[in-house]
């Protein structure tokens, strides 16, 4: 019985030492991980600040470009509508004139037909 007690004490002592060493190794890796994460967060913060400062002028320039394009499109739309109205007025007058001429030709053809049909 005395031998089993000694073996149990040696086993528990070994277990305690191994557990302590494993805890120390895990703690060292955890500290290294936290330090690397800290460096990563600093780099991400610097990158975001740099992107923010670089993107503001680009976004402002893009906004001005889109405003200019919008103005050009509005002016073009207005000019197309004006041209469309002019074309409609022109063809409206031409259509009325053509209709009058065509109806006159039909009446003239009918009169001539009736004159030659009598003889």
Secondary structure by P-SEA (a helix, b strand, c coil): caaaaaaaaaaaaaaaaaaaaaaaaaaaaaaaaaaaaaaaaaaaaaaaaaaaaaaaaaaaaaaaaaaaaaaaaaaaaaaaaaaaaaaaaaaaaaaaaaaaaaaaaaaaaaaaaaaaaac
